[in-house]
Amino acid sequence: MIEQDLNKLEEKSIYLIREANAKFKKIGMLWSMGKDSTTMVSLVRKAFLGKVPFPVIHIDNGIDFPETYKFRDDLVKKWNMKLIVAKSRIQPEMTGFSCCGSNKTVALKKLMDEEGFDAIIVSIRRDEHGIRSKERYMSLRDKDFKWNYKDQKAELWNNYTTKTDRGEHIRIHPLLDWNEIDIWNYIMRYKVPLNPLYFSKEGQRFRSLGCTHCTNAIKSNAKTVEQIVDELRGTKEEERAGRQQDKEKAYIMEKLRALGYM
Amino acid sequence: MEKRLVSMLGEKDHGKSTLIGQLLILTGSTTEERVAEVRKANKGKRFEPAFILDSFSEEREQEMTIETTRADVIYKGNVFELIDVPGHLELIKNMISGASNAEMAILLVSAKPGEKFQPQTKRHIYLAKLLGVESLIVAINKMDTVKYDRSKYEAMEREVRDYLGLIGFDRRVDYIPISAYDGENLVKRSSKMPWYRGSTMIELLERTLEAEIRSHKPDGKLRILVQDSIETDRGLGHFGVVYSGSIELSKKVRVEPSGATATVSGLYLKGKPVKKAGRGSSIVFAVKGSAKVSRGDIVYDPDVEVKASNSFGCRVFLIKEFDTKSKDAVIKVNNIELHVESLVPDEVVSPVTAESLEFGRVLEPNNSVVGKIRIKERYPLESFQSFKEFGRFALYSGHEFVGLGIVE
């Protein structure tokens, strides 16, 4: 697992966040309360001298872990953030792909129409999944939320797609260059508050967090950020091994993303 | 640990993905599980190293690369992030997006009878030069299909060398015969080509990296690109990125395009006050004095000899046709938009033959235009030679990306 220069990564992310803020009318930021999007919020605070100028959005299907809800409410207070909860309705007969597709994506679409966001910040990383490595820093989604990944806009020399037609929006990806271990090194260096589910309890912890239905814990004794970093340096297991949606079929993530999933 | 982006170049099917896959395997940069998985999925068929790359699962059905993909090859503590790009002509904008940040490139040319040195390969080289690639490794691939014949390799090398001479490619170039599929000359010296006495592919990457570090220019004078301005608790602050040099409290600076001078009165890095910030920093700064600072401005040391202008010599590679009288053309430089008054070509050149072509008001795609660009506002562009970050631009017609250019 390659550890990159944290300073360079931070500077680039802060640059991208500020560039987005300068170019878009109304930005929302997805916050799942996971390690990546919480790192993202921390970077936004650095970019704007301690303030979070965009609302943070939780797409809530009602079946996140209790620890996650508590963590959310505590941090919203501590960091003085504006929280928007987009309720999505869980359908009991659905799992994995159809569940994520219908619930989270539909709820986000509804919210974006209501709020009139022309861009949202999403905390994906290139190393997470093959198809995510094909994203741009600023990627266009059409009015039906579709990602036309076979015909993306060019992105070169810090020139990004920032113009949208009616109903389209841009996904902003300031963490695209980061690897999983970089996120943990950042959390360690700056003591970023974290959802307690990431730390080992009775020999198990979560390495990647989704909702209660589709996320499984991994075996681990890592009880601190330092221990997690040590654990990751020795692992060969893939990060999203505990996530249902990635396993169903090889091309499922591609489908999900093309349909607008985060 | 040093990390460098290395772009792959070359025509479709000349072996770009195979070379990346094989380098990942031979340097141990991928897990054994991953290799076993690919073997299993490909049971009964020829093992394809190209499939090692995760992302290719989505593109296997079509047997071609659509979008760029990256893979890290780790060797003796250095990391080479290899960027695979599509070889197809119609996907050239994706190739540009992938290759635009790389300073090193590997060009693949197939020695296989019938595959040859293609026009598309020449376009890739031409673009690499325009994009600012500093060093090129030319790999004559598929040597297994010509029985590792020295004369075949030399003929191919000469052909590439002639083309590089034709377009005046003045950067570092190395040549190497390989078989990406069989792993010949990649990490170990090939016993099948004893006549080749040069370095292996991985050694060439290492040596190129070392040469690049050695030739690294000192930081130079201050250049800050202003992104935005905000009200802070202590007054007006400006967001900016330090592209070169360094900024300090109390330093005198000049702002272009206005030409006004000012003194730095406040400086923040990562949200905290600091006295000094260097290259690559995303800063917040404030100035004393009457100078107005706003988005797109560039802040210099007062003695930097760059002045704003509205007319520049340029070389533009078009990927779409372009109407020279277009009313809605813009160029973007580091995401700052400048409106184009006119593009006046002196010459249109084919990147394949380096010959001058006839042209009319509407210019054809896939050629290179040498001429003058006039913009509606004054802006401090520099020549690509003297400072590349402020001497290159993307050209748009309305929302559509139509080409890329450099200031000459």
HADDOCK unambig.tbl for C-alpha pairs under 7 A between the chains (distance, minus, plus):
assign (segid A and resid 11 and name CA) (segid B and resid 280 and name CA) 6.94 0.50 0.50
assign (segid A and resid 11 and name CA) (segid B and resid 281 and name CA) 5.87 0.50 0.50
assign (segid A and resid 11 and name CA) (segid B and resid 282 and name CA) 5.35 0.50 0.50
assign (segid A and resid 14 and name CA) (segid B and resid 282 and name CA) 6.62 0.50 0.50
assign (segid A and resid 15 and name CA) (segid B and resid 282 and name CA) 5.93 0.50 0.50
assign (segid A and resid 19 and name CA) (segid B and resid 227 and name CA) 6.50 0.50 0.50
assign (segid A and resid 22 and name CA) (segid B and resid 228 and name CA) 6.10 0.50 0.50
assign (segid A and resid 46 and name CA) (segid B and resid 270 and name CA) 5.01 0.50 0.50
assign (segid A and resid 46 and name CA) (segid B and resid 271 and name CA) 4.61 0.50 0.50
assign (segid A and resid 47 and name CA) (segid B and resid 270 and name CA) 6.55 0.50 0.50
assign (segid A and resid 47 and name CA) (segid B and resid 271 and name CA) 6.51 0.50 0.50
assign (segid A and resid 49 and name CA) (segid B and resid 271 and name CA) 4.58 0.50 0.50
assign (segid A and resid 50 and name CA) (segid B and resid 271 and name CA) 6.68 0.50 0.50
assign (segid A and resid 130 and name CA) (segid B and resid 54 and name CA) 5.18 0.50 0.50
assign (segid A and resid 130 and name CA) (segid B and resid 55 and name CA) 4.01 0.50 0.50
assign (segid A and resid 131 and name CA) (segid B and resid 55 and name CA) 5.80 0.50 0.50
assign (segid A and resid 133 and name CA) (segid B and resid 69 and name CA) 6.28 0.50 0.50
assign (segid A and resid 134 and name CA) (segid B and resid 67 and name CA) 6.17 0.50 0.50
assign (segid A and resid 134 and name CA) (segid B and resid 68 and name CA) 6.23 0.50 0.50
assign (segid A and resid 134 and name CA) (segid B and resid 69 and name CA) 6.24 0.50 0.50
assign (segid A and resid 150 and name CA) (segid B and resid 66 and name CA) 6.52 0.50 0.50
assign (segid A and resid 154 and name CA) (segid B and resid 93 and name CA) 5.60 0.50 0.50
assign (segid A and resid 154 and name CA) (segid B and resid 94 and name CA) 6.23 0.50 0.50
assign (segid A and resid 154 and name CA) (segid B and resid 97 and name CA) 5.56 0.50 0.50
assign (segid A and resid 154 and name CA) (segid B and resid 401 and name CA) 6.76 0.50 0.50
assign (segid A and resid 155 and name CA) (segid B and resid 97 and name CA) 5.10 0.50 0.50
assign (segid A and resid 156 and name CA) (segid B and resid 97 and name CA) 5.16 0.50 0.50
assign (segid A and resid 156 and name CA) (segid B and resid 100 and name CA) 5.74 0.50 0.50
assign (segid A and resid 157 and name CA) (segid B and resid 100 and name CA) 6.54 0.50 0.50
assign (segid A and resid 157 and name CA) (segid B and resid 101 and name CA) 6.97 0.50 0.50
assign (segid A and resid 157 and name CA) (segid B and resid 334 and name CA) 6.24 0.50 0.50
assign (segid A and resid 158 and name CA) (segid B and resid 334 and name CA) 4.77 0.50 0.50
assign (segid A and resid 158 and name CA) (segid B and resid 335 and name CA) 5.92 0.50 0.50
assign (segid A and resid 159 and name CA) (segid B and resid 332 and name CA) 6.38 0.50 0.50
assign (segid A and resid 159 and name CA) (segid B and resid 333 and name CA) 6.80 0.50 0.50
assign (segid A and resid 159 and name CA) (segid B and resid 334 and name CA) 5.38 0.50 0.50
assign (segid A and resid 159 and name CA) (segid B and resid 335 and name CA) 4.35 0.50 0.50
assign (segid A and resid 160 and name CA) (segid B and resid 335 and name CA) 6.28 0.50 0.50
assign (segid A and resid 251 and name CA) (segid B and resid 58 and name CA) 6.07 0.50 0.50
